[in-house]
Amino acid sequence: MMSDVCVFAPVSPAAERLRYILGEDDDMPNPTLFTEMDTLQQDGDELEWKESARWVKFEEKVEDGGERWSKPHVSTLSLHSLFELRTCLQTGTVVLDLEGYSLPQIVDEIIERQIDEGMLSPDLREKISFVLLRKHRHQTKKPIHRSLADMGKASGGGARHAHSRSMNDIADTLSTDQLRNKFMKKIPRDAEASNVLVGEVDFLDKPFVAFVRLAQATTLGGLTEVPVPTRFLFILLGPTGKAKSYNQIGRAIATLMVDDLFSDVAYKARDREDLIAGIDEFLDEVIVLPPGEWDPKIRIEPPKKVPTADKRLEKSVHSLNELGQPNGTAGGSGGHSEDEEMFCGGLFLDMKRKLPWFPSDFYEGFHIQSISAVLFIYLGCITNAITFGGLLGDATDNYQGVMESFLGTALSGTVFCMFSGQPLIILSSTGPILIFEKLLFEFSKNNGIDYMELRLWIGIHSCIQCFLLVATDASYIIKYMTRFTEEGFSSLISFIFISDAIKKMVSHTQYYPINTDFKPDYVTAYKCECLPLRSPSPYSSTSKTVSYSLPSYLDWSQLSKKECVKYGGSLVGNTCKYVPDLALMSFILFFGTYSMTVSLKKFKFSRYFPTKLRKLISDFSIFMAIMTFVGLDRLIGLKTPKLIVPTEFKPTRPDRGWIVLPFGKNPWWVYLASFVPALLVTILIFMDQQISAVIVNRKENKLRKGCGYHLDLFWVGVLMAVCSFLGLPWYVAATVISIAHIDSLKMESESSAPGEQPQFLGVREQRLTGILVFVLTGVSIFLAPVLQFIPMPVLYGVFLYMGVASLSGIQFWERIKLYMMPSKYQPDFPFLRHVPLRRVHLFTLVQIICLAVLWVLKSTVLAILFPVMILGLLVVRKMLDMVFSQHDLAWIDDILPGKDKKKDKKKKGDKDDTKKKDKKKGRADDSKDKVRNVKIYCHQLAGLEQKKPC
Amino acid sequence: MMSDVCVFAPVSPAAERLRYILGEDDDMPNPTLFTEMDTLQQDGDELEWKESARWVKFEEKVEDGGERWSKPHVSTLSLHSLFELRTCLQTGTVVLDLEGYSLPQIVDEIIERQIDEGMLSPDLREKISFVLLRKHRHQTKKPIHRSLADMGKASGGGARHAHSRSMNDIADTLSTDQLRNKFMKKIPRDAEASNVLVGEVDFLDKPFVAFVRLAQATTLGGLTEVPVPTRFLFILLGPTGKAKSYNQIGRAIATLMVDDLFSDVAYKARDREDLIAGIDEFLDEVIVLPPGEWDPKIRIEPPKKVPTADKRLEKSVHSLNELGQPNGTAGGSGGHSEDEEMFCGGLFLDMKRKLPWFPSDFYEGFHIQSISAVLFIYLGCITNAITFGGLLGDATDNYQGVMESFLGTALSGTVFCMFSGQPLIILSSTGPILIFEKLLFEFSKNNGIDYMELRLWIGIHSCIQCFLLVATDASYIIKYMTRFTEEGFSSLISFIFISDAIKKMVSHTQYYPINTDFKPDYVTAYKCECLPLRSPSPYSSTSKTVSYSLPSYLDWSQLSKKECVKYGGSLVGNTCKYVPDLALMSFILFFGTYSMTVSLKKFKFSRYFPTKLRKLISDFSIFMAIMTFVGLDRLIGLKTPKLIVPTEFKPTRPDRGWIVLPFGKNPWWVYLASFVPALLVTILIFMDQQISAVIVNRKENKLRKGCGYHLDLFWVGVLMAVCSFLGLPWYVAATVISIAHIDSLKMESESSAPGEQPQFLGVREQRLTGILVFVLTGVSIFLAPVLQFIPMPVLYGVFLYMGVASLSGIQFWERIKLYMMPSKYQPDFPFLRHVPLRRVHLFTLVQIICLAVLWVLKSTVLAILFPVMILGLLVVRKMLDMVFSQHDLAWIDDILPGKDKKKDKKKKGDKDDTKKKDKKKGRADDSKDKVRNVKIYCHQLAGLEQKKPC
């Protein structure tokens, strides 16, 4: 009990008692209790027990007339019923550890005791026994189709046919209805039942109450809906006229029985007083809603999270963090201290950490979700490969083209996913590299240096530099990458994704201009003719200005647009520069794919169809959207631009081979001088790679298998060299696709008790999906016949979705939204409870400005300095330490490693100490709680410190 | 208190006491209480009282570090704090009706009493007085823009600047901060304040508790955040170390003070015991949440509806309806028995009822919402007028065309909205009438009868028949139109709307076919040329087959498509039958308008921007969507089909005048025989009109001004005759547009206390919007220059929206959705709690089948029998009485009037009796409650009976 302010009633002995019994032996947890409440009802002439509610964790009620289970809801009790229950237990019969094997025997036993104690007149023995042994009718859930089939039969208006009847209560065997009950899968295997029987009878003038605990859980025939052995039995029979009260008392004991702590008391109680003490403790913890502010008729939906018995210990006195924890610690989930170790130094430590997981990295990939993930990421990857391949081809005069892009993506991706420290990362070409290649090619061309050889040497240098960074454990820099940097970077990349998708679409519109002057009636006035240039006679067979040899007789009117231009003809007419329908169709495909994906993703949260089907639809939303719009495109049959993959395995440029030789074409000093541009590439790769890895390894993703920054970098270095030798593009972690990869592999708990919310469990960490994606990319050359049906606008729609999806869930984005919300509508974010709004806004503003600056720089040729700008972000973040208090930063951002010392003084307790504490013993023990709270806070602070390298 | 089951504690005297004091005089309601809780805090060296929470109805807390108000939430209390508060009031000082004029004087008075009673040592007098007179610092809410401006200044990390400081507590005047406080508008004018002061001090060793009620509410300087006089004061000072406990006790008393019933007790209490009794009663009513099923850290959002003091009376023992009421009664809102009188017989009664509202029918129209409603409905009306005008023109060889349609719509609509019984109804042409006209015209043509004259006579007969129906009060038939019929009809009309919109779009695609074979590269191959037919020489000037006189020299290549056909040329080429872009653009406009309207409508429920702005956006969503897509259309500049209204005021067909003469063209017997088709028209009009009126007058719409079925029909009859004389189309109530009209005029309460949900108040019932819509329709002829920018696909998008919107909110539609939901995800509809799911499904299935049959019939020529089919629906509904129990029907449908007698026997109580009952007196009085519940049930049943005509 809490300390009393106004010298209230003396401290109850409840706490003392509970501390004693719960402390006895904590070796084995008690079984989960399934509680069923049956009420006595008149069915025609017969009395019977009808199931009226059940509890696994939350209450499910049989609707009055609906013959259906209500949704699981929080049991709202009246205080009165709890007090009445307390009195009932004080005055009624309490039998603990009764040796019972059948219901008749147990009932006899109870009645005998009551008669012995003079509480019951012996002549009522038969009557009570008769009532208690009436048969039980359970509410069984029927599938809808069967209910529909029932309709015809049940049309007479009778409403009783839907019940299953357990024929005889005295039967010891389980009925088929019990065994067939699908509800069983919601109940843990070792569960035991507690049965609550309440009813009014006409022969009693005072209530007959009994609470029984059996020595062994026993199956008592058709007593319980499911084949679960009964451990507890609560019986309340009373005089007529108070059925509602009896019901409330029944609900009260049922709710108590499913309470973690009370059920523990019930299992361990030595006598009646222990039970009463349990109720008193329960009462001390209940949450009270004022009657004027809440309508008791509203059924309260189960909360997302329920305090565990553990947490309930901490509720009293003062708790430092009201809801959630500062971001400085684990954020969502407590106790994941291992995950927070962002790296443990050195390549070998990385390998040591990853190796034990290696087998599971494969067998854990076998899951239906992996298929959708592979399809999704595969489409993203080939779109990326084609886009970048095309751009690289333009930039390097086809020294690296779409073919090289495909091959490089496949090779690098497969190797990386197979051996890296974080196989969830997806490698891809990135913008900065593209710009670097472009500049390098122009430089080589202008200075007569062989591009491929120079590039090879840069690759070799860069690889060596990467190894140096690995060897010196330079990845430690990531400890300065807080939420500020992470979010800035990933938002920027997302924006680039979104703007690229839109830019592509706009360029489509320009490529297929719409003739807005077209008047349907004047269709006769529109044409485009190919006329020979400079040649007065239209059918002259030769043209002096054209270098191509023209066919002897050229029918100009039969030439296509391209041919016409090729042969030097001139296109004359008002439709020449227009292409009908394609621009608008592309827009429809683009926007349609995007919106359909978004809608289907959201479908998971709708009420329609069973959960599994919805989850499937949600998982395959992108696939379904692509299929739909590919279908639509086929149906309409317009010549929209399609995905064209190379079909022949040969370098894009015929004058280059598959191997680049290191010597021979450039002077010797070039081999050394390439060290300098290599340095730029190394920084670029290092920053791009590591920050993407930080984002992937975010604690919110609850990764179990740890990270491997050094190992990742090592492989990126190796691949740099290999790709340089093969003349393939360079690859580095792609933030947005990696996030999409993770999102498509998220696991949620299959909720067990009805009403329990599914919890985010983590990510399906494995190497299989990644490997498959890249192997598929590699064999895409053979998939061309299938892939050619996919219109590019559909793929840009997927890009748009990826960009938008990776923005959601970023706190930065949520904070931007706050600008537009009046404060009273703002969501209840933990940081808003603790940091003044204008400080939050200021922090967001700084981020927006940083992003805007980066965006502008990124659009110029300075883009190759992009990685350096990320370093700039780190500096800005460091400066924020001067503007914001550490308290505020701990909530909005994370605390920089250097600042730990300041908080050190608060760290008094020992975290291990806290964990080992006996849960339930401490509950009744208030004096310790304050100390505990302090310790827990320290434990959280300790979490902060684990960020520093070990 | 409820009856006790297990001989629990003796019945407390609380109930008795409360009954006595609350029963004393119930003449005037007590003022609303605003409660503010201040806690004692150390600010540097100084002590001060800092506002930590406030209550108008729900709790708003000052966030720990956020310096912001939390969202209003339900106060969750611990049981412990309530018991501690009880003890505090038992042991502390309670001063009732103190003559106080300033805080120092009041404080002196309290301290003096405590010293007199020996509860306080005299040497603490100064210290306590010092503490209690420290200044109060309130949490004042700042607008965001000011907070942003603060950012620069406050960047030093200090977080204290946002507070306003009331300079001196002893000051009697109100500070400007208090007067300027915007929160004041959330508090009723006559409100009084109760101030709760809690804090820990180091000089006390036992708590100092005082509860003061002032004889007169007095403004005590800067004590309260808002300039509201203080009536109650609760002070709790205690030894250090228990601040959390004191806080909880403070929250408990504050929550009690805003409880309707306890505040009543507080105002009327004669002594300490009365207050304690008030707490006991409160405790008896509280709702208890088990600690294991709810996390106390979750802030509970205020419920949509809170039980009134009245309702709380009814909670105990048994209540027949758990949530909501059967549909047989008022549905949503109780106590609207007047609205349920669907008609009161006879034309004159209608007029008598409507006349007093006539002035308000105009001045109540002046509201911003009316503008959006007018624009919305206007666009719907002219689209309808053009669509039907075009179709009628086709059907009647332009005897009635678009011009007649506009004129008729304007004339009929204006007259009807001006004089009818239900001015919210919008008149329009409907499908059945169109089909009738078509058949009639064909008949006339084939039999050599003058169509216009025949039509005039049918109109005259029909008008007379309508008058007969009015005179005989035939509208009584509507009492058989239950939810079943209403929903069937309105769903059908909605489906027709939706399918018409989509059909129109599909026909667009056919009208503007897409050339799917177009290859951009072969643009040179596409052309369409006009070549002269049958004429070997291409430039011959005459053509024998064409009746038009051809120009002497015709340049065929210069002719447009239409001209080419006109002059008998032949169109040769592969693009002749295609129109680029228009089909796709139309689709984009159509779907864009629809989706944007839907999204903007939903925007009302988003978190962004202040409520008023959101409401504005939501109200004008259709207008904004139309503007956006008109703009987009203009921007792209394609020749999409536009809205073309006639610009000259003359009959569409030049050979008819504006007046149709009744005699001269047809033989005499036609005048008499037209009685027969007139009968069909009358039934058609009568059913269409009355069922639309029933839908508009639905009780869910909470109309205040009553209905006027007879008056409506009277005017429809008059307009029939007038339109027939003028040769204009006939008009009847249009269901979908009328529903849209009502939807756009819905009013919601401006919520008062923070956290209270806005309630649907009713519809802005007036004649102004309707009249404006039709006057605008009339002058549309002059608006042609503006209207010609609106593409038709945009208007079809509006049509689609209207159809879909009128489906939502229909219970039938909700029930259809149930088919696709697993029962555990189904919403908690009241009828689902009371009617077995398979019965609900069966009922829905019957409705679906009826609808399907109607749909099929409607698509054939049998459509003119449509009104008879509605009669068929009534028969089906009547037969359902045999399949479903009256209980089930009362929940899913309504009960047919004939069935009332069966329930008559249950009607024992007198409804007036129930209303006059003293609310609070009864509360503590349990024995009466059962009787009351029975009476309330009877009252509900009585509501049913009022459906029969009076």
Interface residues (C-beta under 8 A of the other chain):
Chain A: M1 M2 S3 D4 V5 C6 V7 F8 A9 K57 F58 E63 D64 G65 G66 E67 R68 W69 S70 K71 P72 V74 S75 T76 L77 S78 L79 H80 L82 F83 E84 R86 T87 C88 Q90 T91 G92 K141 I144 S147 L148 D150 M151 A154 S155 G157 A159 A162 K206 P207 V209 L236 G238 K242 K244 S245 Y246 I249 T255 L256 V258 D259 D260 L261 F282 L283 D284 E285 V286 I287 V288 L289 P290 P291 G292 E293 W294 D295 P296 K297 I298 R299 I300 P302 P303 K305 V306 P307 A309 R312 K315 V317 H318 E322 L323 Y512 I514 N515 T516 D517 F518 K519 P520 D521 Y522 V523 T524 A525 Y526 K527 C528 E529 C530 S557 Q558 L559 S560 K561 K562 C564 L571 T575 C576 Y578 V579 P580 D581 L582 A583 L584 M585 F587 I588 R607 Y608 F609 P610 T611 I636 G637 L638 K639 P754 K817 Y819 M820 M821 P822 S823 K824 Y825 Q826 P827 D828 L832 R833 H834 V835 P836 L837 R838 R839 H841 L842 L845 V883 F884 S885 H887 W891
Chain B: M1 M2 S3 D4 V5 C6 V7 F8 A9 K57 F58 E63 D64 G65 G66 E67 R68 W69 S70 K71 V74 S75 T76 L77 S78 L79 H80 L82 F83 E84 R86 T87 C88 Q90 T91 G92 K141 I144 S147 L148 D150 M151 A154 S155 G157 A159 A162 K206 P207 V209 L236 G238 K242 K244 S245 Y246 I249 T255 L256 V258 D259 D260 L261 F282 L283 D284 E285 V286 I287 V288 L289 P290 P291 G292 E293 W294 D295 P296 K297 I298 R299 I300 P302 P303 K305 V306 P307 A309 K311 R312 K315 V317 H318 E322 L323 Y512 I514 N515 T516 D517 F518 K519 P520 D521 Y522 V523 T524 A525 Y526 K527 C528 E529 C530 S557 Q558 L559 S560 K561 K562 C564 L571 T575 C576 Y578 V579 P580 D581 L582 A583 L584 M585 F587 I588 R607 Y608 F609 P610 T611 I636 G637 L638 K639 P754 K817 Y819 M820 M821 P822 S823 K824 Y825 Q826 P827 D828 L832 R833 H834 V835 P836 L837 R838 R839 H841 L842 L845 V883 F884 S885 H887 W891
